[in-house]
């Protein structure tokens, strides 16, 4: 447990930062972050150290966000058919979060949210976390060529989405 | 053609403030027309996300949850106790049949009582361990 405490201390900032990018949320990601570390805790006895711990953590983050999206989708479906009025936050950021954040970053998050999770992870790992191509391949279990192609495509799609946001800003005060 | 009112160099000098939320119609016009600057601005914003505060008690909360899980984890020997308990009647039956093919021994109360006693003790051990591991 002492070693685990050290791991949490060392990686918590990176986990929060990455989850914020992947979900487009700044608040309410504590539960997801806790789930990430608990899954790591459960998996640590089987961790053989062949991969870097950070790689392992990023992979867990992708799974946790994937599961969360499925859970929310399921909850919304249930809500739609009127079985239960569940209070499930939408993946899009809330009004309070939008006010606090810069508009360009907000536009970036909105544009990122239109990409598949794997592409969002690609961009986040490459730019924000400054990870090597090799490590990205390991996290996403993709060959190098695919990673480079998808990264290029994701960048183009993000750029196109940002252009749409920029157009009305040209006349802004 | 990129907006001539702003050179690429001047545009890039404005990135940080723009990415931080300061409106700049001139830069927006430039970015709309200059792909290279838009890409550079986008990369800058991706590289420098807004700070995400980690709650002060987060580490303690995670450790408390991990401790709870650790304490509730099943004992490593549990599986063996369950397998042994499940196999023992069969093993005892085969052993008895081996010693006494006509199963005359089973008609002796002492042998029956011993077999039942062993089974009961094992059942109690199993229930006790399951209860303890779930606490």
Interface residues (C-beta under 8 A of the other chain):
Chain A: X1 X4 X5 X8 X9 X12 X13 X16 X17 X20 X21 X26 X29 X30 X33 X34 X37 X38 X41 X42 X101 X102 X103 X104 X105 X108 X123 X124 X127 X128 X130 X155 X158 X159 X162 X163 X166 X167 X169 X170 X171 X172 X173
Chain B: X18 X19 X20 X21 X23 X25 X28 X29 X31 X32 X35 X38 X39 X41 X42 X43 X45 X46 X47 X49 X50 X52 X53 X54 X55 X58 X59 X61 X62 X63 X65 X66 X67 X69 X70
